Amino acid sequence: MNPDMSEELALFMAMHALDAAFRRVLQSIKLLAVKNAISPELVETSNAFIESVHDHIKLALRKTLGEANSKSFAQFSTNLTEMESQLIADALAAEQATGPPGQNQELTLANFAGFRQRKTEDA
């Protein structure tokens, strides 16, 4: 834990990351289903299982946090999600802007290699 970060902030960040991970797993499963990479039956059972685990964790955390902190976390998570979405939109817009004027540039994994490298160096 960062010594400058409060215990509450560290807990909220960990909870937000866990919640985001569950959402991304569910989105990934849906994408695989659209691409016919996995069967509809597997999608249904996987989603039900993942949502069940997620709900159990959220319920336990809500009980641990209490009503006031649960509301504070919900607002924190909403704000952080909005900031993440804006950061992604800005990064994609900047990447699109580097292409030739008037042409839509296809984003490829190569476009993100530099970002991944910078992210690793920053850590």
C-alpha positions as CSV (number, residue, x, y, z in Angstrom):
1,M,0.0,0.0,0.0
2,N,1.2,3.5,-0.8
3,P,2.0,5.2,2.5
4,D,0.4,8.4,1.3
5,M,-2.9,6.6,0.6
6,S,-5.5,6.2,3.3
7,E,-6.7,2.8,4.2
8,E,-10.2,3.7,3.0
9,L,-8.9,4.9,-0.4
10,A,-6.8,1.7,-0.8
11,L,-9.8,-0.4,0.0
12,F,-12.0,1.6,-2.4
13,M,-9.5,1.3,-5.2
14,A,-9.1,-2.5,-4.6
15,M,-12.9,-2.9,-4.6
16,H,-13.3,-0.8,-7.8
17,A,-10.6,-2.9,-9.5
18,L,-12.3,-6.1,-8.5
19,D,-15.6,-4.8,-9.7
20,A,-14.1,-3.7,-13.0
21,A,-12.4,-7.1,-13.5
22,F,-15.8,-8.9,-13.1
23,R,-17.4,-6.5,-15.7
24,R,-14.5,-7.0,-18.1
25,V,-14.7,-10.8,-17.8
26,L,-18.4,-10.7,-18.6
27,Q,-17.8,-8.4,-21.6
28,S,-15.1,-10.8,-22.8
29,I,-17.4,-13.8,-22.6
30,K,-20.0,-11.9,-24.5
31,L,-17.4,-11.0,-27.2
32,L,-16.4,-14.6,-27.5
33,A,-20.0,-15.6,-27.8
34,V,-20.6,-13.0,-30.6
35,K,-17.5,-14.4,-32.4
36,N,-18.9,-18.0,-31.9
37,A,-15.8,-19.0,-30.1
38,I,-17.7,-20.5,-27.2
39,S,-21.1,-22.1,-27.1
40,P,-24.3,-20.3,-25.9
41,E,-24.6,-22.9,-23.1
42,L,-21.1,-22.1,-21.8
43,V,-21.9,-18.4,-22.0
44,E,-25.1,-18.8,-20.0
45,T,-23.5,-20.9,-17.3
46,S,-20.3,-18.9,-17.1
47,N,-22.2,-15.6,-16.8
48,A,-24.5,-17.0,-14.1
49,F,-21.6,-18.3,-12.1
50,I,-19.5,-15.1,-12.4
51,E,-22.5,-12.9,-11.6
52,S,-23.3,-15.1,-8.6
53,V,-19.7,-14.8,-7.2
54,H,-19.7,-11.1,-7.9
55,D,-23.0,-10.6,-6.1
56,H,-21.8,-12.5,-3.1
57,I,-18.6,-10.4,-2.9
58,K,-20.6,-7.2,-3.3
59,L,-23.0,-8.2,-0.5
60,A,-20.2,-9.1,1.9
61,L,-18.4,-5.8,1.2
62,R,-21.6,-3.9,1.6
63,K,-22.2,-5.5,5.0
64,T,-18.6,-4.8,6.0
65,L,-18.7,-1.2,4.9
66,G,-22.1,-0.2,6.2
67,E,-24.6,2.0,4.6
68,A,-22.7,5.3,4.6
69,N,-19.4,3.9,3.3
70,S,-21.3,1.8,0.7
71,K,-22.7,5.1,-0.7
72,S,-19.3,6.7,-0.6
73,F,-17.8,3.8,-2.4
74,A,-20.6,3.8,-5.1
75,Q,-19.9,7.5,-5.8
76,F,-16.1,6.9,-5.8
77,S,-16.5,4.0,-8.2
78,T,-18.8,6.0,-10.5
79,N,-16.3,8.9,-10.6
80,L,-13.4,6.7,-11.2
81,T,-15.2,4.8,-14.0
82,E,-16.1,8.2,-15.7
83,M,-12.4,9.3,-15.4
84,E,-11.2,6.0,-16.9
85,S,-13.7,6.2,-19.8
86,Q,-12.6,9.8,-20.5
87,L,-8.9,8.8,-20.4
88,I,-9.5,6.0,-22.8
89,A,-11.6,8.3,-25.1
90,D,-8.8,10.9,-25.1
91,A,-6.1,8.3,-25.8
92,L,-8.1,6.9,-28.7
93,A,-8.8,10.4,-30.1
94,A,-5.1,11.3,-29.9
95,E,-4.2,8.0,-31.7
96,Q,-6.8,8.7,-34.4
97,A,-5.4,12.2,-34.8
98,T,-1.9,11.0,-35.6
99,G,-3.2,9.4,-38.9
100,P,-3.5,11.2,-42.2
101,P,-6.3,13.9,-42.3
102,G,-9.7,12.8,-43.4
103,Q,-8.9,9.1,-43.0
104,N,-10.1,6.8,-40.2
105,Q,-7.1,5.0,-38.9
106,E,-7.6,1.4,-37.8
107,L,-6.2,0.9,-34.3
108,T,-4.0,-2.2,-34.2
109,L,-2.1,-3.9,-31.4
110,A,1.0,-2.2,-32.7
111,N,-0.6,1.2,-31.8
112,F,-0.7,0.1,-28.1
113,A,2.9,-1.4,-28.0
114,G,4.3,2.0,-27.2
115,F,1.8,2.6,-24.5
116,R,2.5,-0.8,-22.9
117,Q,6.2,-0.1,-23.0
118,R,5.7,3.3,-21.3
119,K,3.4,1.8,-18.7
120,T,6.0,-0.9,-17.9
121,E,8.8,1.7,-17.6
122,D,6.6,3.9,-15.3
123,A,6.0,1.1,-12.9
